[in-house]
Amino acid sequence: MPDSPDPATPDEPTPHDAVEVPPWRADMGRPPRVTVYPARGVPRLQVRVDGEWRDAEVMARHDWPSGMITVQTTIRLPVADLGGQLGAHCRTYLWDPGAMRVAE
């Protein structure tokens, strides 16, 4: 059997890329409840984007009326205009244990 770069244990879901979520708009219905984390001591995650685990800081958690949970992050991603160098971006992702893990 070939080696997998990210083997999942029976208790962990198979790793896959995170799904980015657009910001709330009035036509989406009731807005989510937002929990903002202080700048010091923010939760840290690793988020899988384009097949790579990227370090991210959680700025806020969004609890949607539908039960959906999203996390607003600051994440370092490649910037094409800078030759692929990493730059800080604000991205909101659907909470998904297969695409996120607690940073060590």
WOLINGI-V522875 format. One record per residue. N is the residue number from 0. RES is the residue in one small letter. PHI is phi as a letter, one per 20 degrees, with the letter a starting at -180 (NA if undefined). PSI is psi in radians with two decimals (* if undefined). D_LAST is the distance of its C-alpha to the last C-alpha in whole Angstrom. Layout:
n:N res:RES phi:PHI psi:PSI d_last:D_LAST
n:N res:RES phi:PHI psi:PSI d_last:D_LAST
This chain:
n:0 res:m phi:NA psi:2.30 d_last:29
n:1 res:p phi:f psi:2.63 d_last:27
n:2 res:d phi:f psi:2.44 d_last:23
n:3 res:s phi:e psi:2.40 d_last:21
n:4 res:p phi:f psi:-0.47 d_last:18
n:5 res:d phi:c psi:1.25 d_last:16
n:6 res:p phi:f psi:2.47 d_last:18
n:7 res:a phi:d psi:2.39 d_last:17
n:8 res:t phi:f psi:2.91 d_last:18
n:9 res:p phi:g psi:-0.47 d_last:21
n:10 res:d phi:e psi:-0.16 d_last:18
n:11 res:e phi:d psi:2.47 d_last:16
n:12 res:p phi:f psi:2.77 d_last:18
n:13 res:t phi:f psi:2.26 d_last:19
n:14 res:p phi:f psi:2.46 d_last:17
n:15 res:h phi:b psi:2.93 d_last:19
n:16 res:d phi:f psi:2.56 d_last:19
n:17 res:a phi:f psi:2.66 d_last:19
n:18 res:v phi:d psi:2.10 d_last:22
n:19 res:e phi:f psi:2.47 d_last:23
n:20 res:v phi:d psi:2.36 d_last:25
n:21 res:p phi:f psi:2.77 d_last:28
n:22 res:p phi:f psi:2.75 d_last:28
n:23 res:w phi:f psi:2.47 d_last:31
n:24 res:r phi:c psi:2.73 d_last:34
n:25 res:a phi:g psi:-0.59 d_last:38
n:26 res:d phi:f psi:-0.01 d_last:39
n:27 res:m phi:e psi:0.02 d_last:36
n:28 res:g phi:n psi:-2.69 d_last:37
n:29 res:r phi:f psi:2.48 d_last:35
n:30 res:p phi:f psi:2.78 d_last:32
n:31 res:p phi:f psi:2.76 d_last:29
n:32 res:r phi:e psi:2.29 d_last:28
n:33 res:v phi:d psi:2.24 d_last:25
n:34 res:t phi:d psi:2.04 d_last:23
n:35 res:v phi:e psi:2.35 d_last:22
n:36 res:y phi:e psi:2.53 d_last:19
n:37 res:p phi:f psi:2.67 d_last:20
n:38 res:a phi:f psi:-0.54 d_last:19
n:39 res:r phi:e psi:2.27 d_last:17
n:40 res:g phi:m psi:0.50 d_last:14
n:41 res:v phi:f psi:2.62 d_last:13
n:42 res:p phi:f psi:2.50 d_last:11
n:43 res:r phi:d psi:2.38 d_last:8
n:44 res:l phi:c psi:2.88 d_last:8
n:45 res:q phi:d psi:2.29 d_last:9
n:46 res:v phi:d psi:2.32 d_last:12
n:47 res:r phi:e psi:2.05 d_last:15
n:48 res:v phi:c psi:2.23 d_last:18
n:49 res:d phi:l psi:0.70 d_last:21
n:50 res:g phi:m psi:0.09 d_last:19
n:51 res:e phi:c psi:2.48 d_last:16
n:52 res:w phi:e psi:2.16 d_last:12
n:53 res:r phi:d psi:2.41 d_last:12
n:54 res:d phi:f psi:2.44 d_last:10
n:55 res:a phi:b psi:2.62 d_last:12
n:56 res:e phi:d psi:2.36 d_last:12
n:57 res:v phi:e psi:2.05 d_last:14
n:58 res:m phi:e psi:-0.61 d_last:18
n:59 res:a phi:b psi:2.70 d_last:20
n:60 res:r phi:d psi:2.36 d_last:20
n:61 res:h phi:d psi:2.06 d_last:23
n:62 res:d phi:d psi:1.90 d_last:25
n:63 res:w phi:e psi:2.61 d_last:28
n:64 res:p phi:g psi:-0.49 d_last:31
n:65 res:s phi:f psi:-0.19 d_last:31
n:66 res:g phi:o psi:-0.18 d_last:28
n:67 res:m phi:f psi:2.50 d_last:26
n:68 res:i phi:c psi:2.30 d_last:22
n:69 res:t phi:c psi:2.74 d_last:21
n:70 res:v phi:c psi:2.27 d_last:18
n:71 res:q phi:e psi:2.14 d_last:19
n:72 res:t phi:c psi:2.80 d_last:17
n:73 res:t phi:d psi:2.10 d_last:17
n:74 res:i phi:c psi:2.51 d_last:16
n:75 res:r phi:e psi:2.06 d_last:16
n:76 res:l phi:c psi:2.72 d_last:19
n:77 res:p phi:f psi:2.50 d_last:22
n:78 res:v phi:d psi:2.01 d_last:25
n:79 res:a phi:g psi:-0.73 d_last:28
n:80 res:d phi:f psi:-0.25 d_last:30
n:81 res:l phi:d psi:0.44 d_last:28
n:82 res:g phi:m psi:0.48 d_last:28
n:83 res:g phi:n psi:0.02 d_last:25
n:84 res:q phi:f psi:2.66 d_last:23
n:85 res:l phi:e psi:2.45 d_last:20
n:86 res:g phi:c psi:2.70 d_last:21
n:87 res:a phi:f psi:2.34 d_last:20
n:88 res:h phi:c psi:2.63 d_last:21
n:89 res:c phi:e psi:2.12 d_last:21
n:90 res:r phi:c psi:2.50 d_last:21
n:91 res:t phi:d psi:2.23 d_last:21
n:92 res:y phi:c psi:2.59 d_last:20
n:93 res:l phi:f psi:2.28 d_last:21
n:94 res:w phi:f psi:2.21 d_last:18
n:95 res:d phi:b psi:1.94 d_last:18
n:96 res:p phi:f psi:-0.35 d_last:15
n:97 res:g phi:f psi:-0.25 d_last:16
n:98 res:a phi:d psi:-0.02 d_last:15
n:99 res:m phi:c psi:2.59 d_last:12
n:100 res:r phi:b psi:2.69 d_last:9
n:101 res:v phi:f psi:2.29 d_last:6
n:102 res:a phi:f psi:2.51 d_last:4
n:103 res:e phi:e psi:* d_last:0
